[in-house]
Amino acid sequence: MESAWQFFKDLLNPESIVQLGLPLLLFVIFAETGLFIGFFLPGDSLVFISGLICATNNDYLGVGIFTLIFCMSIAAIIGNIAGYWFGRKVGEKLFKRGDSFFFKRRHLIATKNFYERHGGKAIILGRFLPIIRTFAPILAGVINIDFKKFMIYNVVGAFAWISSISSIGYFLGQRFPGIKDHLGWIVIGLIVITTIPVILTYIKEKKKGHS
């Protein structure tokens, strides 16, 4: 029981995920970008720290930055495909689902509103927003967007998200090797930075709902 709890805590810690190796890193990215319960997993901070650690201590991952970017992008693409087909299978019933520990209906509604404003581009833009990143491909399946068109947005969004954030981490790791000693603060900062747009989007949509 204790080992299972420790593993669960490791899944919430980007540094621990990277230190446990490339397979777990890729699985978490896959889960966070497509599985129904993946929204609570670290996304941006994990991608950033993977690039940083690739530059400062590559014993954990064992691959170069370009291979790392490619592998993480493929994991993100496959994750979105899984989310899309889940949405196709569940359909509109998803909006009638009650809240649970892993699912909050407001997250789906916020994603739906975001999708209605930005259309298919929501799949690309949503890559950079926690929670929306998880539910955007599911919603694409629910509304039955053309799969070929979905895949274009999926591939472009995955490579744009992974390459930009991991490259920043890699550059900073090469430029300032000592930054790896402050990963805790970096994770906290990234969580705050990436959460603010989501909160603002939720508040904006809530105000629209009351107007």
Contacts in CASP RR format, 6 or more apart in sequence:
PFRMAT RR
TARGET T0000
AUTHOR 0000-0000-0000
METHOD contacts of the structure
MODEL  1
MESAWQFFKDLLNPESIVQLGLPLLLFVIFAETGLFIGFFLPGDSLVFIS
GLICATNNDYLGVGIFTLIFCMSIAAIIGNIAGYWFGRKVGEKLFKRGDS
FFFKRRHLIATKNFYERHGGKAIILGRFLPIIRTFAPILAGVINIDFKKF
MIYNVVGAFAWISSISSIGYFLGQRFPGIKDHLGWIVIGLIVITTIPVIL
TYIKEKKKGHS
9 16 0 8 1.000
10 16 0 8 1.000
10 17 0 8 1.000
10 20 0 8 1.000
11 17 0 8 1.000
11 28 0 8 1.000
11 41 0 8 1.000
12 40 0 8 1.000
12 41 0 8 1.000
12 42 0 8 1.000
13 42 0 8 1.000
13 187 0 8 1.000
14 42 0 8 1.000
14 43 0 8 1.000
14 45 0 8 1.000
14 46 0 8 1.000
14 48 0 8 1.000
14 49 0 8 1.000
14 50 0 8 1.000
14 183 0 8 1.000
14 187 0 8 1.000
15 49 0 8 1.000
15 53 0 8 1.000
15 183 0 8 1.000
15 184 0 8 1.000
15 187 0 8 1.000
17 24 0 8 1.000
17 25 0 8 1.000
17 28 0 8 1.000
17 42 0 8 1.000
17 46 0 8 1.000
18 25 0 8 1.000
18 46 0 8 1.000
18 49 0 8 1.000
18 50 0 8 1.000
18 53 0 8 1.000
18 60 0 8 1.000
18 61 0 8 1.000
19 53 0 8 1.000
19 60 0 8 1.000
20 60 0 8 1.000
21 60 0 8 1.000
21 61 0 8 1.000
22 61 0 8 1.000
22 62 0 8 1.000
22 63 0 8 1.000
22 68 0 8 1.000
22 71 0 8 1.000
25 46 0 8 1.000
25 50 0 8 1.000
25 61 0 8 1.000
25 72 0 8 1.000
26 71 0 8 1.000
26 72 0 8 1.000
26 75 0 8 1.000
27 75 0 8 1.000
28 41 0 8 1.000
28 42 0 8 1.000
28 43 0 8 1.000
28 46 0 8 1.000
29 43 0 8 1.000
29 46 0 8 1.000
29 47 0 8 1.000
29 72 0 8 1.000
29 75 0 8 1.000
29 76 0 8 1.000
29 79 0 8 1.000
30 75 0 8 1.000
30 76 0 8 1.000
30 78 0 8 1.000
30 79 0 8 1.000
30 82 0 8 1.000
31 37 0 8 1.000
31 38 0 8 1.000
31 41 0 8 1.000
31 79 0 8 1.000
32 38 0 8 1.000
32 39 0 8 1.000
32 41 0 8 1.000
32 42 0 8 1.000
32 43 0 8 1.000
32 46 0 8 1.000
32 133 0 8 1.000
32 134 0 8 1.000
33 75 0 8 1.000
33 76 0 8 1.000
33 79 0 8 1.000
33 80 0 8 1.000
33 127 0 8 1.000
33 133 0 8 1.000
33 134 0 8 1.000
33 137 0 8 1.000
33 158 0 8 1.000
34 79 0 8 1.000
34 80 0 8 1.000
34 82 0 8 1.000
34 83 0 8 1.000
34 86 0 8 1.000
34 134 0 8 1.000
34 137 0 8 1.000
34 138 0 8 1.000
35 79 0 8 1.000
35 82 0 8 1.000
35 83 0 8 1.000
35 86 0 8 1.000
35 134 0 8 1.000
36 83 0 8 1.000
36 86 0 8 1.000
36 102 0 8 1.000
36 103 0 8 1.000
36 134 0 8 1.000
36 138 0 8 1.000
37 102 0 8 1.000
37 103 0 8 1.000
38 102 0 8 1.000
38 134 0 8 1.000
39 107 0 8 1.000
39 130 0 8 1.000
39 131 0 8 1.000
39 133 0 8 1.000
39 134 0 8 1.000
39 135 0 8 1.000
40 102 0 8 1.000
42 187 0 8 1.000
42 191 0 8 1.000
43 130 0 8 1.000
43 133 0 8 1.000
44 128 0 8 1.000
44 130 0 8 1.000
44 165 0 8 1.000
44 190 0 8 1.000
44 194 0 8 1.000
45 186 0 8 1.000
45 187 0 8 1.000
45 190 0 8 1.000
45 191 0 8 1.000
45 194 0 8 1.000
47 72 0 8 1.000
47 161 0 8 1.000
47 162 0 8 1.000
47 165 0 8 1.000
47 166 0 8 1.000
48 165 0 8 1.000
48 166 0 8 1.000
48 168 0 8 1.000
48 169 0 8 1.000
48 186 0 8 1.000
48 190 0 8 1.000
49 169 0 8 1.000
49 183 0 8 1.000
49 186 0 8 1.000
49 187 0 8 1.000
50 61 0 8 1.000
50 68 0 8 1.000
50 72 0 8 1.000
50 166 0 8 1.000
51 65 0 8 1.000
51 68 0 8 1.000
51 166 0 8 1.000
51 167 0 8 1.000
51 169 0 8 1.000
51 170 0 8 1.000
51 173 0 8 1.000
52 169 0 8 1.000
52 170 0 8 1.000
52 172 0 8 1.000
52 173 0 8 1.000
52 179 0 8 1.000
52 180 0 8 1.000
52 183 0 8 1.000
52 186 0 8 1.000
53 60 0 8 1.000
53 61 0 8 1.000
53 180 0 8 1.000
54 61 0 8 1.000
54 63 0 8 1.000
54 64 0 8 1.000
54 65 0 8 1.000
54 68 0 8 1.000
54 166 0 8 1.000
54 170 0 8 1.000
55 65 0 8 1.000
55 169 0 8 1.000
55 170 0 8 1.000
55 171 0 8 1.000
55 172 0 8 1.000
55 173 0 8 1.000
55 174 0 8 1.000
55 177 0 8 1.000
56 173 0 8 1.000
56 174 0 8 1.000
56 177 0 8 1.000
56 178 0 8 1.000
56 179 0 8 1.000
56 180 0 8 1.000
57 180 0 8 1.000
58 64 0 8 1.000
61 68 0 8 1.000
63 71 0 8 1.000
65 166 0 8 1.000
65 167 0 8 1.000
65 170 0 8 1.000
68 166 0 8 1.000
69 159 0 8 1.000
69 162 0 8 1.000
69 163 0 8 1.000
69 166 0 8 1.000
69 167 0 8 1.000
72 162 0 8 1.000
72 166 0 8 1.000
73 158 0 8 1.000
73 159 0 8 1.000
73 162 0 8 1.000
73 163 0 8 1.000
74 158 0 8 1.000
76 127 0 8 1.000
76 158 0 8 1.000
76 161 0 8 1.000
76 162 0 8 1.000
77 154 0 8 1.000
77 155 0 8 1.000
77 158 0 8 1.000
79 137 0 8 1.000
80 123 0 8 1.000
80 136 0 8 1.000
80 137 0 8 1.000
80 154 0 8 1.000
80 158 0 8 1.000
81 137 0 8 1.000
81 151 0 8 1.000
81 154 0 8 1.000
82 137 0 8 1.000
83 137 0 8 1.000
83 138 0 8 1.000
83 141 0 8 1.000
84 137 0 8 1.000
84 138 0 8 1.000
84 140 0 8 1.000
84 141 0 8 1.000
84 147 0 8 1.000
84 150 0 8 1.000
84 154 0 8 1.000
85 141 0 8 1.000
86 138 0 8 1.000
86 141 0 8 1.000
87 94 0 8 1.000
87 138 0 8 1.000
87 139 0 8 1.000
87 140 0 8 1.000
87 141 0 8 1.000
87 142 0 8 1.000
88 141 0 8 1.000
88 142 0 8 1.000
88 144 0 8 1.000
90 138 0 8 1.000
90 142 0 8 1.000
91 141 0 8 1.000
91 142 0 8 1.000
92 142 0 8 1.000
94 108 0 8 1.000
94 138 0 8 1.000
94 142 0 8 1.000
95 105 0 8 1.000
95 108 0 8 1.000
95 142 0 8 1.000
97 103 0 8 1.000
97 105 0 8 1.000
98 105 0 8 1.000
99 105 0 8 1.000
106 202 0 8 1.000
107 131 0 8 1.000
107 134 0 8 1.000
107 135 0 8 1.000
108 135 0 8 1.000
108 138 0 8 1.000
108 139 0 8 1.000
109 205 0 8 1.000
110 131 0 8 1.000
110 132 0 8 1.000
110 198 0 8 1.000
110 201 0 8 1.000
110 202 0 8 1.000
110 205 0 8 1.000
111 122 0 8 1.000
111 131 0 8 1.000
111 132 0 8 1.000
111 135 0 8 1.000
111 136 0 8 1.000
111 139 0 8 1.000
112 139 0 8 1.000
113 205 0 8 1.000
113 208 0 8 1.000
114 122 0 8 1.000
114 125 0 8 1.000
114 126 0 8 1.000
114 129 0 8 1.000
114 132 0 8 1.000
114 136 0 8 1.000
114 201 0 8 1.000
114 205 0 8 1.000
115 122 0 8 1.000
115 136 0 8 1.000
115 139 0 8 1.000
115 140 0 8 1.000
115 143 0 8 1.000
118 125 0 8 1.000
120 140 0 8 1.000
120 145 0 8 1.000
120 149 0 8 1.000
120 150 0 8 1.000
120 153 0 8 1.000
121 153 0 8 1.000
122 132 0 8 1.000
122 136 0 8 1.000
123 136 0 8 1.000
123 137 0 8 1.000
123 140 0 8 1.000
123 150 0 8 1.000
123 153 0 8 1.000
123 154 0 8 1.000
123 157 0 8 1.000
124 153 0 8 1.000
124 156 0 8 1.000
124 157 0 8 1.000
124 160 0 8 1.000
126 132 0 8 1.000
126 133 0 8 1.000
126 136 0 8 1.000
127 133 0 8 1.000
127 157 0 8 1.000
127 158 0 8 1.000
127 160 0 8 1.000
127 161 0 8 1.000
128 161 0 8 1.000
128 194 0 8 1.000
129 194 0 8 1.000
129 197 0 8 1.000
129 198 0 8 1.000
129 201 0 8 1.000
130 194 0 8 1.000
130 195 0 8 1.000
130 198 0 8 1.000
131 198 0 8 1.000
132 198 0 8 1.000
132 201 0 8 1.000
137 150 0 8 1.000
137 154 0 8 1.000
140 150 0 8 1.000
141 150 0 8 1.000
172 179 0 8 1.000
173 179 0 8 1.000
173 180 0 8 1.000
179 186 0 8 1.000
END
